[in-house]
């Protein structure tokens, strides 16, 4: 009887472990049209061998300010096959200045220096930074030559990047920011995800989905010599 009890206990434990493993192995039930949207026209990404994750944002958006610590930490743990980028939203005059400022900082290679402080200045310190001259002054406070900012802000390169950002924004078809676009195919918004943290979980799910598709693509046969 004692042996039967021991056998029963071991069987029960084994079943519990198997059930637990099966539950862990189940795919997270994120559904297209419910938790994320497939873009009607996919956007060409910069590198075919990378999974591109783009944050659609604006310095003027309070939700983007609240989202920044989460996505900032999240992008640090992305695998080497994932490329993170940002696209500034351009919806009104203030957002135009913020977008062009972001692209200027990118061109000057000072994004890491000004990105979070600029968010903080607008939303925490309540500074009015919706004119290029005000932005030049802010950059000066951050140790960046205001004249270099002004020249770059109105440069051909930044204007070209601005037009590209406008085109991407139209292609995203997003109703708000922040939004995340995965590999030019899928858009995730907080209104569908339910929370900022859930947006990132859905992004992880879609990155894994894209990685699986890339892994399963058969290699092209080499022509016979």
N, C-alpha and C positions, 0 to 999 in steps of 0.2 A: 504493500500500500504506500509505503514511504517512497519507494522507487517511482511509483506511478505519479505521485504528487510532484516529485522532482522533475520527471519527464514533462508533465503538464506545465510546470513553471517555465522550463526551458522553451517549450513550444510557444507559450504565451509571450515570452520575451522576444523570441525570434519573429513572431508575427507583428509584435509592436514595432520592432526595428524596421521590418520590411514596409509596414504601413507608413511609418515616419519618412523613410527614404522615398517612397512613392509620392508622398505629399510634397516633399521638397523638390522632387523632380518635375512636378507639374508646371506647365507654362503659366505665367501670370496672365490672367484673362483680360488683356487689353485688346479692345476691338476697334477696328477702323470705323470711323463715323460716330463712335461713342467717346473714346478717350483721345483719339487723334484723327487727323484728316489727311488723306492722300491728296497731294497737289494734282490738279487736273492736267497740268503740263509740268513734268519734272524739270528741274533747273540743272544745267550742266555744272558739275563740280570741277574744281581746279586740278585734282589729281585722281586718276581713275583707280589707283591702288590704295587710296585712303578713303575712310568713311568720314565725311565732313559733317560737323555739327555746328550750326550757326545760331547764335543768339540774336534775335531781333529786339532792339532796345532803344531807349532814349535817355539821356541824362535828365530830361525834364519829367520823366515818369516816376512817381513815388513808389509804384510797385516794383519797378526795375531796381530802384535804390534798395528796397527791402530784399530783393532777390539776389543782389550782388554777392553777399557773403556766402550764400548757398552755392551758387553756380561757380563762384571763384574757387571754392574748396573742391567742388565736384570736378572741375576741369583739370585739377592738378593730378588726379588719379586716373585719367584717361590712358588707355593703352596706346602704344606707338603707332598703331594702324588707324588712329582717330585724329583728325585735324580739327581743332576748335577755332572758330572765327566769330566775328560780330558784324552785324549789319545795322547801321543807325537808321531809325525811322525818320521819315521826312514828311510830316503831316501839316505843319503850320510854320509861321515865321520863327518862333522860338526853337522848334525842333530842327529847322533848317540850320540855324546857328550852331546848335548842339551837334548836329551831324557833321557839319563842316569842321567843327572844332575837333571832333573825334578823329576824322580823317587827317587833319593837320597834325595832331599828336602822333598818329600812326606814321605819317611821312617823316616827322622829326625823330622818330624812334624814342619817344618819351611817354608812351602809353602807360607803362608800368609805374611811372613817376606821378602821373596826373589823374589816372582813371578814378581811383577811389576818392582822393581828395576833392576832385571836381564834383562827384556825387554828393559828398559831404558838405561842400560849400553851398550847393544849391538847396539841398533838402534839410540839412541840420542847421547850418548857419544862416539860411534864408537870404543868400546873396543874390542880387540881380545880375545875372551873367548872360543876358539874352542879346547882347550886341558884341560884334567882333572886337571893338575897342576895350570892352570890359573883360573879354576873354584874354586879350593880349596882356592886360594888367595882371590878371590872375596867373598867367603863365610866368610873368616876370617875378611874381611873388614865390613861384615854385623854382626859381633859379634858371628859367629858360628865357633867352633873349626875346623881348617883345617884338623887336623888329624882325627877327627870324620867324616868329609866329605869323606876323602880318604878311610877310613875303610868301610864306608857304601856304597860308590860308587862301590867298588869291591866285595861287599858282595853277598852271595848266594841269599838272598831275593830280592835284586835289580836286579840281573841277571835274576831271574825268572820273575819278573815284566816286565823286558825289553822284554823277549821272548813273554809274553802275549800281550804286546803293538804291537810287530811285527805282531803277528797273527791277532789282531784286525785290524791293518792297512791294511793287505791284504784283510780281509773280507769287510772292508768299500769300497774298490775299488774306492777310491777318486782320482780324477785327480789333486787335489791341496788342499792347506790349506789356510785359515781356512775352515773347514766343520763342520756341525752339524749332528749327527746321533741320531734319536729319537726312543727310545725303541728298539734298535737293528733292526729296520725294514726299516727306511727311512733315506736317505742321502740328505742333503741340501748343495749346494755350491753356492758361490757368482755368478758364471758364469750363473747359471740358475735363481737364485733369482733376480739378477739385482743390488743388493746393500747389504751392511752389515745389514742395518736396516731391509730390507725386509726378510733377512734370519731369523731374530728373529721373525718376524710376521708369517712366514711360520712354524717356530718351535712351536709358540703358537697354531696355527691351528692344527698341528699334535698332540700336547699334548692333546688338547681338543678332538680330534678324538679318541686317545687311551683311554682317560678317559671315553668317552662314551661307548667304547667297553667293558671296564672293568666293568662299572656300569651295563651293560645289560647282563652280563654273569649270567645265572641262577645258583642258589646255588645247590650243589650236595645233593641229597636226602640221609638222614641218614638211615643206614640199620635198619630194624625192630628188636626190641629187643626180 
